[in-house]
Amino acid sequence: MFDMADLSAAVASFVHSPPDLPDPARAAGRRSMLNMVGTAIGGSNEAAIQKLVALLPAFSGPVTASLIGRRERADMLWAAYINAASANIFDYDDTHIPTVIHPSAPVGPAVLALAETLAGEGRPVSGEALVEAFVLGAEITCRLGNALHPVHYARGWHITSTCGTFGAAMAAGRLMRLSPSQLVDALGHALAQAAGSVETLGTMSKSLSVGQAARGGLMAAKLAAEGYTGPDLPLEGVRGFLALHSDAPDYAALTGELGSRWEILKNTFKPYPCGVVLNPVIEACLALHAEGGFDTDDIVSVELVGHPLLRQRTDRPDVKTGRLAQVSAQHAVAVSLLWGRADLQAFSNSAVLDPGLRTMGAKVTFADDPFYVVESVEVRLRLRDGRNITRKIAGARGGLDQPMTDAELAAKFRAQVGWRGLALDADALISSLEAIETERDGTSFLALTRDDS
């Protein structure tokens, strides 16, 4: 255990000289990387990503790294930026419990862009080293989230972007073998760049902070490597990251059992492309649709009883875009009850225009209950004939109690390749990522993600 004056130094020391990763943490790292690459492929042609790619001639330097799911390449900073935005754009990426951080989107693209650039210089990074750096970066991201939970997110900070910047910096710093003092500098540079607001959820702006988290973290490490210095106490300083973002940060949550308790083991994977608080809602509504016994035209109202965060984050009626639909309980309820599906098509721009879905969404109300955990909900249907039909979900599929299996992750990966419409060999990609730690060059799989059409 470290006291509060040692936090930045403790984090730097841990990243510089980490313990051997236990097999479960490595396995979780591989699963997280697989899921991230899949979501990046699935999101790689969305309008926001197309607009970011269109900026490459103005902002990108000499190309050294792949854009996952696309034919273009970019310099490593822009590759990290765009791949992170692609991985997160559908809200289909991983989720750390309980912080609701998506750790892989900022951290994975940063280490991949750096490692691919190093490979191009004749200095390949082994798959084993790549996974280690990725897990260490995710660990710091999630532990910072734990230290600030729940105040930080409740205030409106986009916790994936703010904390992810530090994780990306530490992951890149590990690959670059920065010294402890350089890693503290990198934390300071991350402090100077970390930002993101939940006000942007459902809009293109959200992708800016997620992309910047990857880019900013990578740039932080690169600057530190070149002797660019920062504050001595970037995390615990009087005006450091923790003090800025919480009135009472939990310092022990950052450094307690560091190296023996692994937060990546609390990382989960979504079965549906939407905000994680909607997972139990969708599961309940899909079950009601499958069971039947009522005509959806006879539904008078749909009440959602759940944690207050459900209403705070997803009470978004009459959404106009697929991206907003991903964080709209009204749309999630309607499409699950009426269509019996909650896939990428269900949260598309065309789906939100369906008049039947909009009519059903208008019937949704909320009842806050702080005794519910975020992963639970009760859906109550009231019918014209006076009947009330309810379905309660104590823990949604994809959570810690019901994690997605390797087979389910593979099926999700294939579905995203299919959604993207590219002639990629999904099975070869899955096999390559599952065996990534045996590779001399951990980024060799990226060649299989490129759109060469």
C-alpha positions as CSV (number, residue, x, y, z in Angstrom):
1,M,0.0,0.0,0.0
2,F,1.2,3.5,-0.8
3,D,0.2,6.8,0.8
4,M,-1.3,9.5,-1.3
5,A,2.0,11.2,-1.9
6,D,3.3,8.1,-3.7
7,L,0.5,7.5,-6.2
8,S,2.1,8.7,-9.4
9,A,5.5,7.1,-8.5
10,A,3.7,3.9,-7.6
11,V,1.9,3.7,-10.9
12,A,5.1,4.4,-12.8
13,S,7.0,1.8,-10.8
14,F,4.3,-0.8,-11.4
15,V,4.3,-0.2,-15.2
16,H,8.1,-0.1,-15.4
17,S,8.7,-3.3,-13.4
18,P,5.4,-5.2,-13.4
19,P,5.0,-8.7,-12.0
20,D,4.5,-11.6,-14.3
21,L,0.9,-11.5,-15.6
22,P,-1.2,-14.4,-14.3
23,D,-2.7,-16.6,-17.0
24,P,-6.3,-15.4,-16.3
25,A,-5.2,-11.8,-16.9
26,R,-3.4,-12.7,-20.1
27,A,-6.5,-14.6,-21.3
28,A,-8.7,-11.6,-20.5
29,G,-6.3,-9.4,-22.4
30,R,-6.5,-11.5,-25.5
31,R,-10.3,-11.6,-25.3
32,S,-10.4,-7.8,-24.9
33,M,-8.1,-7.3,-27.8
34,L,-10.2,-9.6,-30.0
35,N,-13.4,-7.8,-29.1
36,M,-11.8,-4.4,-29.7
37,V,-10.6,-5.4,-33.2
38,G,-14.1,-6.7,-34.0
39,T,-15.8,-3.5,-32.9
40,A,-13.3,-1.4,-34.8
41,I,-14.0,-3.4,-38.0
42,G,-17.7,-3.0,-37.5
43,G,-17.5,0.8,-36.9
44,S,-14.8,1.5,-39.5
45,N,-17.1,2.9,-42.2
46,E,-19.5,5.0,-40.1
47,A,-20.1,8.6,-41.2
48,A,-18.1,10.0,-38.3
49,I,-15.1,7.8,-39.1
50,Q,-15.3,8.7,-42.8
51,K,-15.1,12.3,-41.9
52,L,-12.1,11.7,-39.7
53,V,-10.4,9.8,-42.4
54,A,-11.1,12.6,-44.9
55,L,-8.9,14.8,-42.7
56,L,-5.8,12.6,-43.1
57,P,-4.2,14.6,-45.9
58,A,-4.3,17.7,-43.8
59,F,-3.1,16.3,-40.5
60,S,-1.4,12.9,-41.0
61,G,2.4,12.5,-41.4
62,P,4.1,9.7,-43.2
63,V,2.0,6.6,-43.0
64,T,3.2,3.8,-40.7
65,A,0.1,2.2,-39.3
66,S,-3.1,0.5,-40.3
67,L,-6.6,1.8,-40.1
68,I,-8.6,-1.3,-39.1
69,G,-11.2,-2.2,-41.6
70,R,-10.1,0.3,-44.2
71,R,-7.6,0.5,-47.0
72,E,-6.1,3.8,-45.9
73,R,-3.1,4.0,-43.6
74,A,-1.9,6.8,-41.4
75,D,0.8,8.0,-39.1
76,M,0.7,6.3,-35.7
77,L,-1.0,9.1,-33.8
78,W,-3.9,9.4,-36.3
79,A,-4.1,5.6,-36.6
80,A,-4.5,5.3,-32.9
81,Y,-7.1,8.1,-33.0
82,I,-9.2,6.7,-35.8
83,N,-9.1,3.1,-34.6
84,A,-10.1,4.1,-31.1
85,A,-13.1,6.1,-32.5
86,S,-14.0,3.1,-34.7
87,A,-13.8,0.7,-31.8
88,N,-16.1,2.7,-29.6
89,I,-18.5,4.3,-32.1
90,F,-21.3,1.7,-31.8
91,D,-21.0,1.4,-28.0
92,Y,-20.3,-2.3,-28.7
93,D,-16.9,-2.4,-27.0
94,D,-16.0,-3.8,-23.6
95,T,-17.2,-2.5,-20.3
96,H,-15.4,-2.6,-16.9
97,I,-17.6,-3.2,-13.9
98,P,-18.4,-1.1,-12.0
99,T,-17.0,2.0,-13.6
100,V,-18.6,1.5,-17.1
101,I,-15.2,2.4,-18.6
102,H,-14.5,0.9,-22.1
103,P,-10.8,0.3,-21.5
104,S,-9.8,-1.3,-24.8
105,A,-10.9,1.5,-27.1
106,P,-8.3,4.0,-26.0
107,V,-5.5,1.6,-24.9
108,G,-5.6,-1.1,-27.7
109,P,-5.3,1.2,-30.7
110,A,-2.4,3.2,-29.0
111,V,-0.3,0.1,-28.5
112,L,-1.1,-1.3,-31.9
113,A,-0.2,1.9,-33.8
114,L,3.1,2.2,-31.8
115,A,4.0,-1.5,-32.2
116,E,3.2,-1.5,-36.0
117,T,5.3,1.6,-36.5
118,L,8.2,-0.1,-34.6
119,A,7.8,-3.2,-36.7
120,G,8.1,-1.0,-39.8
121,E,11.4,0.2,-38.5
122,G,12.7,-3.3,-38.0
123,R,11.9,-3.5,-34.3
124,P,8.9,-5.7,-34.0
125,V,7.1,-6.1,-30.7
126,S,6.3,-9.6,-29.7
127,G,2.7,-10.6,-29.2
128,E,3.5,-11.4,-25.6
129,A,4.9,-7.9,-24.9
130,L,2.0,-6.4,-26.7
131,V,-0.6,-8.1,-24.6
132,E,1.4,-7.3,-21.4
133,A,1.4,-3.5,-22.3
134,F,-2.3,-3.6,-23.2
135,V,-3.2,-5.3,-19.9
136,L,-1.1,-2.8,-17.9
137,G,-2.7,0.1,-19.6
138,A,-6.2,-1.2,-19.1
139,E,-5.3,-1.8,-15.4
140,I,-4.3,1.8,-14.8
141,T,-7.4,3.0,-16.8
142,C,-9.8,1.0,-14.7
143,R,-8.1,1.7,-11.3
144,L,-8.2,5.4,-11.9
145,G,-11.9,4.9,-12.6
146,N,-12.3,3.0,-9.4
147,A,-10.6,5.9,-7.5
148,L,-13.1,8.4,-8.9
149,H,-16.3,6.2,-9.0
150,P,-19.1,7.2,-8.9
151,V,-18.6,10.9,-8.6
152,H,-16.6,11.4,-11.8
153,Y,-19.1,9.9,-14.2
154,A,-22.1,11.3,-12.4
155,R,-20.6,14.8,-12.9
156,G,-20.8,14.2,-16.6
157,W,-17.2,13.3,-17.5
158,H,-16.8,10.7,-20.1
159,I,-14.8,8.3,-18.0
160,T,-13.5,6.2,-20.9
161,S,-11.8,9.2,-22.4
162,T,-10.5,10.8,-19.3
163,C,-9.1,7.7,-17.6
164,G,-8.2,6.1,-20.9
165,T,-5.7,8.8,-21.8
166,F,-3.6,7.7,-18.8
167,G,-3.9,4.0,-19.6
168,A,-2.9,4.6,-23.2
169,A,0.2,6.6,-22.0
170,M,1.2,3.8,-19.6
171,A,0.8,1.1,-22.2
172,A,2.8,3.0,-24.8
173,G,5.4,3.8,-22.1
174,R,5.8,0.2,-21.3
175,L,6.4,-0.8,-24.9
176,M,8.9,2.1,-25.2
177,R,10.6,0.9,-21.9
178,L,10.4,4.4,-20.4
179,S,12.1,4.9,-17.0
180,P,10.0,5.5,-13.9
181,S,10.6,9.2,-14.0
182,Q,9.7,9.3,-17.7
183,L,6.5,7.4,-17.0
184,V,5.6,10.1,-14.4
185,D,6.2,12.7,-17.0
186,A,3.9,10.8,-19.4
187,L,1.2,10.8,-16.7
188,G,1.6,14.6,-16.5
189,H,1.2,14.9,-20.3
190,A,-1.9,12.7,-20.1
191,L,-3.2,15.1,-17.4
192,A,-2.8,18.0,-19.8
193,Q,-4.9,16.2,-22.5
194,A,-7.5,14.1,-20.7
195,A,-11.1,15.3,-21.4
196,G,-14.5,14.1,-22.5
197,S,-18.2,14.8,-21.6
198,V,-21.2,12.5,-21.6
199,E,-23.1,15.4,-23.1
200,T,-21.6,14.2,-26.4
201,L,-23.0,10.7,-26.2
202,G,-25.0,9.8,-29.2
203,T,-23.2,12.4,-31.4
204,M,-20.1,12.4,-33.5
205,S,-18.4,14.5,-30.9
206,K,-18.2,11.5,-28.5
207,S,-15.7,9.9,-31.0
208,L,-13.4,12.9,-30.7
209,S,-12.6,12.3,-27.0
210,V,-12.3,8.6,-27.3
211,G,-9.9,9.0,-30.3
212,Q,-8.0,11.7,-28.5
213,A,-7.5,9.5,-25.5
214,A,-5.6,7.0,-27.6
215,R,-3.7,9.6,-29.5
216,G,-3.1,11.8,-26.4
217,G,-1.8,8.9,-24.4
218,L,0.5,7.8,-27.2
219,M,1.8,11.3,-27.7
220,A,2.3,11.6,-23.9
221,A,4.6,8.6,-23.9
222,K,6.5,9.8,-27.0
223,L,7.0,13.3,-25.5
224,A,8.3,11.8,-22.2
225,A,10.7,9.6,-24.2
226,E,12.2,12.8,-25.8
227,G,12.8,14.5,-22.4
228,Y,9.6,16.6,-22.4
229,T,8.9,17.0,-18.6
230,G,5.8,17.4,-16.6
231,P,4.6,17.8,-13.0
232,D,5.9,15.6,-10.2
233,L,2.5,14.7,-8.9
234,P,0.1,14.5,-11.9
235,L,-2.3,12.2,-10.2
236,E,-2.3,13.2,-6.5
237,G,-1.2,16.8,-6.7
238,V,-3.3,19.6,-5.2
239,R,-4.6,20.3,-8.7
240,G,-3.8,16.9,-10.1
241,F,-6.2,14.5,-11.9
242,L,-7.8,13.0,-8.8
243,A,-8.4,16.2,-7.0
244,L,-9.9,17.9,-10.1
245,H,-12.4,15.1,-10.7
246,S,-13.6,14.0,-7.2
247,D,-14.0,15.7,-3.8
248,A,-13.0,12.4,-2.1
249,P,-11.0,10.2,-4.4
250,D,-10.3,6.6,-3.2
251,Y,-6.6,6.4,-3.3
252,A,-6.5,2.8,-2.1
253,A,-8.6,1.9,-5.2
254,L,-5.7,3.0,-7.4
255,T,-2.8,1.4,-5.7
256,G,-4.3,-1.2,-3.3
257,E,-3.2,-4.8,-4.2
258,L,-1.5,-3.4,-7.3
259,G,-0.1,-6.3,-9.2
260,S,-2.0,-9.0,-7.3
261,R,-5.6,-8.0,-8.0
262,W,-6.3,-7.5,-11.7
263,E,-9.1,-5.2,-12.9
264,I,-9.1,-6.7,-16.4
265,L,-10.8,-9.7,-14.8
266,K,-13.8,-7.4,-14.3
267,N,-13.9,-6.5,-18.0
268,T,-17.1,-7.6,-19.7
269,F,-18.3,-7.8,-23.3
270,K,-21.6,-6.5,-24.7
271,P,-24.1,-8.8,-26.6
272,Y,-25.9,-5.6,-27.9
273,P,-24.5,-2.4,-29.6
274,C,-25.7,0.1,-27.1
275,G,-25.0,1.8,-23.7
276,V,-24.3,-0.9,-21.1
277,V,-27.1,0.2,-18.8
278,L,-29.6,-0.8,-21.6
279,N,-28.4,-4.5,-21.7
280,P,-30.9,-5.7,-19.0
281,V,-33.7,-3.7,-20.5
282,I,-33.1,-5.3,-23.9
283,E,-32.8,-8.7,-22.4
284,A,-36.1,-8.3,-20.6
285,C,-37.9,-7.0,-23.7
286,L,-36.5,-9.7,-25.9
287,A,-37.7,-12.3,-23.5
288,L,-41.2,-10.7,-23.4
289,H,-41.3,-10.7,-27.2
290,A,-40.3,-14.4,-27.3
291,E,-42.8,-15.4,-24.7
292,G,-45.7,-13.5,-26.4
293,G,-49.2,-13.8,-24.9
294,F,-50.1,-10.3,-25.7
295,D,-50.5,-8.0,-28.7
296,T,-48.0,-5.2,-28.8
297,D,-50.7,-2.9,-30.1
298,D,-52.5,-3.4,-26.8
299,I,-49.5,-2.1,-24.7
300,V,-50.6,1.1,-22.9
301,S,-47.3,1.8,-21.1
302,V,-43.9,0.3,-20.5
303,E,-42.4,1.2,-17.1
304,L,-38.6,0.6,-16.5
305,V,-37.7,0.2,-12.8
306,G,-34.0,0.4,-12.3
307,H,-30.9,2.3,-11.0
308,P,-31.2,6.1,-11.4
309,L,-28.3,6.0,-13.9
310,L,-30.6,4.2,-16.4
311,R,-32.9,7.2,-16.6
312,Q,-30.1,9.7,-16.4
313,R,-28.2,8.3,-19.3
314,T,-30.9,6.8,-21.6
315,D,-34.1,8.9,-21.2
316,R,-33.9,10.1,-24.8
317,P,-37.3,10.1,-26.6
318,D,-37.8,10.7,-30.3
319,V,-34.2,10.1,-31.3
320,K,-33.3,10.9,-34.9
321,T,-30.1,8.9,-35.5
322,G,-28.8,5.5,-34.9
323,R,-26.0,6.8,-32.7
324,L,-28.5,8.4,-30.4
325,A,-30.6,5.2,-30.5
326,Q,-27.7,3.4,-28.8
327,V,-28.3,5.5,-25.7
328,S,-32.1,5.7,-25.9
329,A,-34.2,3.4,-23.6
330,Q,-37.2,4.4,-25.7
331,H,-35.7,3.0,-28.8
332,A,-34.2,-0.1,-27.2
333,V,-37.5,-1.0,-25.6
334,A,-39.4,-0.5,-28.9
335,V,-37.1,-2.4,-31.2
336,S,-36.7,-5.3,-28.7
337,L,-40.4,-5.7,-28.1
338,L,-41.6,-5.1,-31.7
339,W,-38.8,-6.6,-33.8
340,G,-37.4,-9.1,-31.3
341,R,-33.9,-8.1,-32.2
342,A,-31.1,-5.8,-30.9
343,D,-28.3,-6.0,-33.4
344,L,-26.5,-3.4,-35.4
345,Q,-29.4,-3.0,-37.8
346,A,-31.8,-2.4,-34.9
347,F,-29.8,0.6,-33.9
348,S,-29.3,2.0,-37.4
349,N,-30.4,5.3,-38.9
350,S,-33.1,3.6,-40.8
351,A,-34.5,1.8,-37.8
352,V,-35.1,5.1,-35.8
353,L,-37.4,6.3,-38.6
354,D,-39.8,3.4,-38.2
355,P,-43.2,4.9,-37.2
356,G,-44.1,1.8,-35.1
357,L,-41.0,2.0,-33.1
358,R,-41.5,5.7,-32.4
359,T,-45.0,5.1,-31.3
360,M,-43.9,2.4,-28.9
361,G,-41.0,4.4,-27.6
362,A,-43.4,7.2,-26.5
363,K,-45.0,4.8,-24.1
364,V,-41.9,4.3,-22.0
365,T,-41.6,5.7,-18.5
366,F,-39.0,5.4,-15.7
367,A,-39.1,4.6,-12.0
368,D,-35.8,5.2,-10.2
369,D,-34.8,2.7,-7.5
370,P,-31.3,3.2,-6.0
371,F,-31.4,-0.3,-4.6
372,Y,-31.2,-1.7,-8.1
373,V,-27.7,-2.3,-9.4
374,V,-26.9,-1.0,-12.9
375,E,-27.0,-4.5,-14.4
376,S,-30.6,-5.1,-13.3
377,V,-34.0,-3.9,-14.3
378,E,-37.7,-4.7,-14.1
379,V,-39.8,-4.1,-17.2
380,R,-43.6,-3.6,-16.5
381,L,-46.1,-3.8,-19.4
382,R,-49.6,-2.4,-18.8
383,L,-52.2,-3.7,-21.3
384,R,-55.5,-2.3,-22.4
385,D,-57.4,-5.3,-20.9
386,G,-56.0,-4.4,-17.4
387,R,-53.3,-7.0,-17.3
388,N,-49.8,-6.2,-16.1
389,I,-46.9,-8.3,-17.4
390,T,-43.5,-8.0,-15.8
391,R,-40.0,-9.3,-16.5
392,K,-37.1,-8.8,-14.1
393,I,-33.5,-9.2,-15.0
394,A,-31.1,-9.5,-12.0
395,G,-28.0,-9.6,-14.2
396,A,-27.9,-9.3,-17.9
397,R,-26.0,-11.6,-20.3
398,G,-22.5,-10.4,-20.9
399,G,-22.1,-9.2,-17.3
400,L,-19.7,-10.7,-14.7
401,D,-22.2,-13.3,-13.7
402,Q,-23.0,-14.4,-17.2
403,P,-19.9,-13.6,-19.3
404,M,-19.9,-14.1,-23.0
405,T,-18.1,-17.3,-24.0
406,D,-15.3,-17.5,-26.5
407,A,-17.7,-18.9,-29.0
408,E,-20.1,-16.0,-28.5
409,L,-17.3,-13.5,-28.9
410,A,-16.2,-15.2,-32.1
411,A,-19.8,-15.0,-33.4
412,K,-20.0,-11.4,-32.5
413,F,-16.7,-10.8,-34.3
414,R,-18.0,-12.5,-37.5
415,A,-21.3,-10.5,-37.3
416,Q,-19.4,-7.2,-37.3
417,V,-17.3,-8.3,-40.3
418,G,-20.5,-9.2,-42.1
419,W,-22.1,-5.9,-41.1
420,R,-19.1,-4.0,-42.5
421,G,-19.5,-5.9,-45.8
422,L,-15.8,-6.7,-46.4
423,A,-14.3,-9.8,-47.8
424,L,-12.2,-10.4,-44.7
425,D,-11.4,-13.8,-43.4
426,A,-13.0,-13.5,-40.0
427,D,-12.0,-17.0,-38.9
428,A,-8.3,-16.4,-39.8
429,L,-8.4,-13.1,-37.9
430,I,-10.0,-14.8,-34.8
431,S,-7.4,-17.5,-34.9
432,S,-4.5,-15.0,-35.2
433,L,-5.8,-12.9,-32.3
434,E,-6.3,-16.0,-30.1
435,A,-2.7,-17.0,-30.8
436,I,-1.2,-13.5,-30.7
437,E,1.2,-14.2,-27.8
438,T,3.0,-16.7,-29.9
439,E,3.8,-14.2,-32.7
440,R,7.2,-12.5,-33.1
441,D,5.4,-9.5,-34.4
442,G,2.2,-9.0,-32.4
443,T,0.7,-6.7,-35.1
444,S,1.0,-9.1,-38.0
445,F,-2.7,-9.8,-37.8
446,L,-3.5,-6.2,-38.8
447,A,-2.8,-7.1,-42.5
448,L,-5.9,-9.3,-42.3
449,T,-8.1,-6.3,-41.2
450,R,-7.4,-4.1,-44.2
451,D,-10.0,-3.4,-46.9
452,D,-8.1,-4.0,-50.1
453,S,-11.2,-3.9,-52.3
